Amino acid sequence: MKVRFSEKAIADLDGIIQWYNGIAPESTPRIVADIERAIDRLRVFPSSGQATGHGDLRRIVTLRYHFKIVYRIKPRQIIVIGIFRHQNRKQ
């Protein structure tokens, strides 16, 4: 299944990369890989995320660094709405 990123999700990922490059640049590649692995799982198992109770939004949490990925399933595609640290936002 194809994955598209909203502008907000792209900005979230850029912010994550910038933040970790500033405080722990050696961790940035592992963090990005953790996020990519979760998104790859969604390509294969799009309904594996938990319903949020907010319309058709779903979420998954990355295994290693606990980033939350909020997404929506559409015909033949997944739209990633946002990516953030699990404890930083309510969703």
DSSP file (Angstrom, degrees, kcal/mol; ACC not computed):
  #  RESIDUE AA STRUCTURE BP1 BP2  ACC     N-H-->O    O-->H-N    N-H-->O    O-->H-N    TCO  KAPPA ALPHA  PHI   PSI    X-CA   Y-CA   Z-CA
    1    1 A M              0   0    0      0, 0.0     2,-0.2     0, 0.0    76,-0.2   0.000 360.0 360.0 360.0 142.1    0.0    0.0    0.0
    2    2 A K  E     -a   77   0A   0     74,-1.2    76,-2.7     1,-0.0     2,-0.5  -0.501 360.0-149.1 -76.7 143.0    1.2    3.5   -0.8
    3    3 A V  E     -a   78   0A   0     74,-0.2     2,-0.3    -2,-0.2    76,-0.2  -0.964  12.9-173.7-116.4 128.0    2.1    5.8    2.1
    4    4 A R  E     -a   79   0A   0     74,-3.2    76,-3.3    -2,-0.5     2,-0.5  -0.886  13.9-142.2-115.1 151.2    1.7    9.6    1.8
    5    5 A F  E     -a   80   0A   0     -2,-0.3    76,-0.2    74,-0.2    74,-0.1  -0.944  12.5-132.0-115.1 131.7    2.7   12.2    4.3
    6    6 A S     >  -     0   0    0     74,-2.7     4,-2.2    -2,-0.5     5,-0.2  -0.313  32.4-106.5 -68.7 163.5    0.8   15.3    5.2
    7    7 A E  H  > S+     0   0    0      1,-0.2     4,-2.4     2,-0.2     5,-0.2   0.887 123.5  53.5 -58.9 -37.9    2.7   18.6    5.3
    8    8 A K  H  > S+     0   0    0      2,-0.2     4,-2.8     1,-0.2    75,-0.2   0.908 106.8  50.4 -64.2 -42.2    2.4   18.4    9.1
    9    9 A A  H  > S+     0   0    0     71,-0.4     4,-2.5     2,-0.2    -1,-0.2   0.892 110.8  49.5 -63.9 -39.2    3.9   14.9    9.2
   10   10 A I  H  X S+     0   0    0     -4,-2.2     4,-2.5     2,-0.2    -1,-0.2   0.925 112.5  47.5 -64.1 -44.0    6.8   16.0    7.1
   11   11 A A  H  X S+     0   0    0     -4,-2.4     4,-2.5     2,-0.2    -2,-0.2   0.894 110.9  52.5 -64.2 -39.4    7.4   19.0    9.4
   12   12 A D  H  X S+     0   0    0     -4,-2.8     4,-2.4     2,-0.2    -2,-0.2   0.943 111.2  46.0 -60.4 -47.7    7.1   16.7   12.4
   13   13 A L  H  X S+     0   0    0     -4,-2.5     4,-2.5     1,-0.2    -2,-0.2   0.911 112.3  50.4 -63.9 -42.4    9.7   14.4   11.0
   14   14 A D  H  X S+     0   0    0     -4,-2.5     4,-2.7     1,-0.2    -1,-0.2   0.911 110.8  50.2 -60.0 -41.8   12.0   17.3   10.1
   15   15 A G  H  X S+     0   0    0     -4,-2.5     4,-2.7     2,-0.2    -2,-0.2   0.895 109.6  50.5 -64.1 -40.5   11.6   18.7   13.6
   16   16 A I  H  X S+     0   0    0     -4,-2.4     4,-2.6     2,-0.2     5,-0.3   0.938 112.1  47.3 -61.2 -47.3   12.5   15.3   15.2
   17   17 A I  H  X S+     0   0    0     -4,-2.5     4,-2.4     1,-0.2    -2,-0.2   0.929 114.0  46.8 -62.0 -46.2   15.6   15.0   13.0
   18   18 A Q  H  X S+     0   0    0     -4,-2.7     4,-1.6     2,-0.2    -1,-0.2   0.922 112.4  50.5 -62.4 -44.2   16.7   18.6   13.8
   19   19 A W  H  X S+     0   0    0     -4,-2.7     4,-1.5     1,-0.2     3,-0.3   0.950 115.4  40.8 -59.5 -51.2   16.1   18.1   17.6
   20   20 A Y  H  X S+     0   0    0     -4,-2.6     4,-2.8     1,-0.2     7,-0.3   0.825 110.1  57.9 -72.5 -30.0   18.1   14.9   17.8
   21   21 A N  H  < S+     0   0    0     -4,-2.4    -1,-0.2    -5,-0.3    -2,-0.2   0.845 109.8  47.8 -62.9 -31.1   20.8   16.2   15.5
   22   22 A G  H  < S+     0   0    0     -4,-1.6    -2,-0.2    -3,-0.3    -1,-0.2   0.804 126.5  23.0 -79.1 -30.7   21.2   19.0   18.0
   23   23 A I  H  < S+     0   0    0     -4,-1.5    -2,-0.2    -5,-0.1    -3,-0.2   0.734 141.7   5.2-110.2 -27.4   21.3   16.9   21.2
   24   24 A A    >X  +     0   0    0     -4,-2.8     3,-2.5    -5,-0.2     4,-0.8  -0.398  60.5 173.6-156.5  69.4   22.4   13.4   20.2
   25   25 A P  T 34 S+     0   0    0      0, 0.0     3,-0.4     0, 0.0    -4,-0.1   0.758  79.0  63.8 -58.0 -25.6   23.3   13.2   16.5
   26   26 A E  T 34 S+     0   0    0      1,-0.2     4,-0.3     2,-0.1    -5,-0.1   0.736 102.9  50.9 -69.5 -19.8   24.6    9.7   16.8
   27   27 A S  T <> S+     0   0    0     -3,-2.5     4,-2.3    -7,-0.3     3,-0.5   0.698  86.9  84.8 -87.3 -21.6   21.0    8.6   17.7
   28   28 A T  H  X S+     0   0    0     -4,-0.8     4,-2.6    -3,-0.4     5,-0.3   0.884  87.6  50.0 -54.5 -48.1   19.2   10.3   14.8
   29   29 A P  H  > S+     0   0    0      0, 0.0     4,-2.1     0, 0.0    -1,-0.2   0.885 112.6  48.2 -61.1 -35.9   19.7    7.4   12.3
   30   30 A R  H  > S+     0   0    0     -3,-0.5     4,-2.0    -4,-0.3    -2,-0.2   0.878 111.9  49.4 -70.1 -36.8   18.4    4.9   14.7
   31   31 A I  H  X S+     0   0    0     -4,-2.3     4,-2.0     2,-0.2    -1,-0.2   0.933 112.2  47.0 -66.8 -46.1   15.4    7.1   15.5
   32   32 A V  H  X S+     0   0    0     -4,-2.6     4,-2.7     1,-0.2    -2,-0.2   0.903 111.5  51.8 -62.6 -41.0   14.6    7.6   11.8
   33   33 A A  H  X S+     0   0    0     -4,-2.1     4,-2.5    -5,-0.3    -1,-0.2   0.880 107.1  53.5 -63.3 -37.6   15.0    3.8   11.2
   34   34 A D  H  X S+     0   0    0     -4,-2.0     4,-1.7     2,-0.2    29,-0.3   0.918 111.3  45.3 -62.0 -44.3   12.5    3.1   14.1
   35   35 A I  H  X S+     0   0    0     -4,-2.0     4,-2.1     1,-0.2    -2,-0.2   0.912 112.5  51.3 -65.4 -43.3   10.0    5.4   12.5
   36   36 A E  H  X S+     0   0    0     -4,-2.7     4,-2.5     1,-0.2    -2,-0.2   0.888 107.0  53.6 -62.8 -39.5   10.6    3.9    9.0
   37   37 A R  H  X S+     0   0    0     -4,-2.5     4,-2.0     2,-0.2    -1,-0.2   0.913 108.8  49.4 -61.5 -42.2   10.1    0.3   10.4
   38   38 A A  H  X S+     0   0    0     -4,-1.7     4,-1.7     1,-0.2    -1,-0.2   0.915 111.8  47.9 -63.7 -42.1    6.7    1.3   11.8
   39   39 A I  H  X S+     0   0    0     -4,-2.1     4,-1.6     1,-0.2    -1,-0.2   0.877 108.6  54.5 -67.5 -36.8    5.6    2.9    8.6
   40   40 A D  H  X S+     0   0    0     -4,-2.5     4,-1.2     1,-0.2    -1,-0.2   0.885 105.8  53.3 -62.1 -37.8    6.8   -0.2    6.7
   41   41 A R  H  X S+     0   0    0     -4,-2.0     4,-3.3     1,-0.2     3,-0.4   0.900 105.7  54.3 -61.6 -40.0    4.6   -2.3    9.0
   42   42 A L  H  < S+     0   0    0     -4,-1.7    -1,-0.2     1,-0.2    -2,-0.2   0.860 100.3  60.1 -63.4 -34.7    1.6   -0.1    8.1
   43   43 A R  H  < S+     0   0    0     -4,-1.6    -1,-0.2     1,-0.2    -2,-0.2   0.889 117.5  31.4 -58.7 -37.9    2.2   -0.7    4.4
   44   44 A V  H  < S+     0   0    0     -4,-1.2    -2,-0.2    -3,-0.4    -1,-0.2   0.851 135.9  25.5 -88.5 -38.7    1.7   -4.4    5.0
   45   45 A F    ><  +     0   0    0     -4,-3.3     3,-2.1    -5,-0.2     4,-0.2  -0.625  67.0 168.6-126.8  71.1   -0.8   -4.3    7.9
   46   46 A P  G >  S+     0   0    0      0, 0.0     3,-0.6     0, 0.0    -1,-0.1   0.777  77.5  51.9 -60.8 -28.0   -2.6   -0.9    7.6
   47   47 A S  G 3  S+     0   0    0      1,-0.2     4,-0.1    -5,-0.1    -5,-0.1   0.345  80.9  96.6 -90.2   8.9   -5.3   -1.8   10.2
   48   48 A S  G <   +     0   0    0     -3,-2.1    -1,-0.2    -7,-0.1     2,-0.1   0.721  65.0  89.9 -72.5 -19.6   -2.7   -2.8   12.8
   49   49 A G  S <  S-     0   0    0     -3,-0.6     2,-0.3    -4,-0.2    11,-0.2  -0.339  86.0-102.5 -75.3 160.2   -2.9    0.6   14.5
   50   50 A Q  E     -B   59   0A   0      9,-2.6     9,-2.1     1,-0.1     2,-0.1  -0.604  32.8-112.0 -83.5 138.4   -5.3    1.4   17.3
   51   51 A A  E     -B   58   0A   0     -2,-0.3     7,-0.2     7,-0.2     5,-0.1  -0.459  21.9-152.8 -64.6 141.8   -8.4    3.5   16.6
   52   52 A T        -     0   0    0      5,-2.1    -1,-0.1     3,-0.1     6,-0.1   0.658  31.2-118.4 -93.2 -17.4   -8.1    6.8   18.3
   53   53 A G  S    S+     0   0    0      4,-0.5     2,-0.7     2,-0.3     3,-0.1   0.488  87.1 108.8  86.6   3.0  -11.7    7.6   18.8
   54   54 A H  S >  S-     0   0    0      3,-0.3     3,-1.8    37,-0.2    -2,-0.1  -0.791  96.1 -76.8-113.1  84.4  -11.3   10.7   16.6
   55   55 A G  T 3  S-     0   0    0     -2,-0.7    -2,-0.3     1,-0.2    -3,-0.1  -0.369 101.7 -22.1  62.6-134.1  -13.1    9.8   13.4
   56   56 A D  T 3  S+     0   0    0     -3,-0.1    17,-0.5    -2,-0.1    -1,-0.2   0.221  99.7 128.3 -96.0  14.7  -11.1    7.5   11.2
   57   57 A L  E <   - C   0  72A   0     -3,-1.8    -5,-2.1    15,-0.1    -4,-0.5  -0.469  34.6-175.2 -73.5 142.2   -7.7    8.3   12.7
   58   58 A R  E     -BC  51  71A   0     13,-2.9    13,-2.7    -7,-0.2     2,-0.3  -0.857   5.0-156.7-128.0 164.7   -5.5    5.4   13.8
   59   59 A R  E     -BC  50  70A   0     -9,-2.1    -9,-2.6    -2,-0.3     2,-0.3  -0.998  10.6-172.4-145.9 150.2   -2.2    5.4   15.6
   60   60 A I  E     - C   0  69A   0      9,-2.0     9,-2.9    -2,-0.3     2,-0.4  -0.937  18.4-138.3-130.8 158.8    0.8    3.2   16.2
   61   61 A V  E     - C   0  68A   0     -2,-0.3     7,-0.2     7,-0.2     5,-0.1  -0.974  27.0-114.4-118.6 132.0    3.7    3.6   18.5
   62   62 A T     >  -     0   0    0      5,-2.9     4,-0.7    -2,-0.4   -27,-0.1  -0.305  23.4-128.0 -65.0 149.6    7.2    2.8   17.3
   63   63 A L  T  4 S+     0   0    0    -29,-0.3    -1,-0.1     2,-0.1   -28,-0.0   0.903  94.6  29.0 -69.3 -44.9    8.8   -0.1   19.1
   64   64 A R  T  4 S+     0   0    0      1,-0.1    -1,-0.1   -33,-0.1   -33,-0.1   0.932 132.0  22.7 -88.7 -47.7   12.2    1.3   20.2
   65   65 A Y  T  4 S-     0   0    0    -34,-0.1    21,-0.2   -35,-0.1    -2,-0.1   0.422  94.5-125.6-106.9   0.3   11.8    5.1   20.7
   66   66 A H     <  +     0   0    0     -4,-0.7    20,-2.0     1,-0.2     2,-0.3   0.858  45.0 164.8  60.6  42.1    8.0    5.3   21.3
   67   67 A F  E     - D   0  85A   0     18,-0.2    -5,-2.9    19,-0.1     2,-0.5  -0.710  33.3-131.2 -83.2 141.8    7.1    7.8   18.7
   68   68 A K  E     -CD  61  84A   0     16,-4.3    16,-2.4    -2,-0.3     2,-0.5  -0.810  17.7-163.9 -95.9 133.4    3.4    8.0   17.9
   69   69 A I  E     -CD  60  83A   0     -9,-2.9    -9,-2.0    -2,-0.5     2,-0.4  -0.977   3.8-162.0-118.3 118.1    2.4    7.9   14.3
   70   70 A V  E     +CD  59  82A   0     12,-2.5    11,-2.9    -2,-0.5    12,-1.5  -0.854  22.1 161.9-102.3 134.0   -1.2    9.0   13.5
   71   71 A Y  E     -CD  58  80A   0    -13,-2.7   -13,-2.9    -2,-0.4     2,-0.4  -0.916  32.0-138.0-148.1 169.6   -2.6    8.0   10.2
   72   72 A R  E     -CD  57  79A   0      7,-2.1     7,-3.0    -2,-0.3     2,-0.5  -0.992  19.9-133.9-132.9 137.6   -5.7    7.5    8.1
   73   73 A I  E     + D   0  78A   0    -17,-0.5     5,-0.2    -2,-0.4    -2,-0.0  -0.833  29.3 172.1 -95.4 126.3   -6.5    4.7    5.8
   74   74 A K  E >   - D   0  77A   0      3,-3.0     3,-2.0    -2,-0.5     2,-0.2  -0.793  51.1 -63.5-120.9 167.8   -7.8    5.6    2.4
   75   75 A P  T 3  S-     0   0    0      0, 0.0     3,-0.0     0, 0.0    -1,-0.0  -0.361 120.4 -11.6 -56.0 122.1   -8.4    3.4   -0.6
   76   76 A R  T 3  S+     0   0    0     -2,-0.2   -74,-1.2     1,-0.1     2,-0.3   0.584 128.7  69.4  63.6  14.4   -5.0    2.1   -1.8
   77   77 A Q  E <   -aD   2  74A   0     -3,-2.0    -3,-3.0   -76,-0.2     2,-0.4  -0.998  63.1-142.6-157.2 156.7   -3.1    4.5    0.5
   78   78 A I  E     -aD   3  73A   0    -76,-2.7   -74,-3.2    -2,-0.3     2,-0.6  -0.969  17.9-153.3-115.3 133.8   -2.2    5.4    4.0
   79   79 A I  E     -aD   4  72A   0     -7,-3.0    -7,-2.1    -2,-0.4     2,-0.6  -0.940   8.2-146.3-112.0 115.7   -1.9    9.1    4.9
   80   80 A V  E     -aD   5  71A   0    -76,-3.3   -74,-2.7    -2,-0.6   -71,-0.4  -0.710  17.0-177.9 -81.2 122.3    0.4    9.9    7.8
   81   81 A I  E     -     0   0A   0    -11,-2.9     2,-0.3    -2,-0.6   -72,-0.2   0.832  59.5 -12.4 -91.5 -38.5   -1.1   12.8    9.7
   82   82 A G  E     - D   0  70A   0    -12,-1.5   -12,-2.5   -74,-0.1     2,-0.4  -0.991  46.9-153.5-163.5 156.9    1.6   13.4   12.3
   83   83 A I  E     + D   0  69A   0     -2,-0.3     2,-0.3   -75,-0.2   -14,-0.2  -0.988  34.6 139.2-137.3 123.9    4.6   11.9   14.1
   84   84 A F  E     - D   0  68A   0    -16,-2.4   -16,-4.3    -2,-0.4     2,-0.1  -0.981  55.5 -71.9-158.7 167.7    5.5   12.9   17.6
   85   85 A R  E >>  - D   0  67A   0     -2,-0.3     3,-1.5   -18,-0.3     4,-0.6  -0.415  47.3-120.9 -64.9 140.1    6.8   11.6   20.9
   86   86 A H  T 34 S+     0   0    0    -20,-2.0     3,-0.4     1,-0.3    -1,-0.1   0.843 109.6  41.7 -52.9 -41.8    4.2    9.5   22.7
   87   87 A Q  T 34 S+     0   0    0      1,-0.2    -1,-0.3   -21,-0.2   -20,-0.1   0.517  99.4  75.1 -88.2  -4.3    4.1   11.8   25.8
   88   88 A N  T <4 S+     0   0    0     -3,-1.5     2,-0.3     1,-0.1    -1,-0.2   0.707  99.7  25.2 -85.3 -19.5    4.2   15.1   24.0
   89   89 A R  S  < S-     0   0    0     -4,-0.6     2,-0.4    -3,-0.4    -1,-0.1  -0.977  70.5-122.3-143.5 153.6    0.6   15.3   22.7
   90   90 A K              0   0    0     -2,-0.3    -3,-0.1     1,-0.1    -4,-0.0  -0.803 360.0 360.0 -92.8 138.7   -2.8   14.0   23.4
   91   91 A Q              0   0    0     -2,-0.4   -37,-0.2   -39,-0.0    -1,-0.1   0.278 360.0 360.0-159.3 360.0   -4.4   12.1   20.6
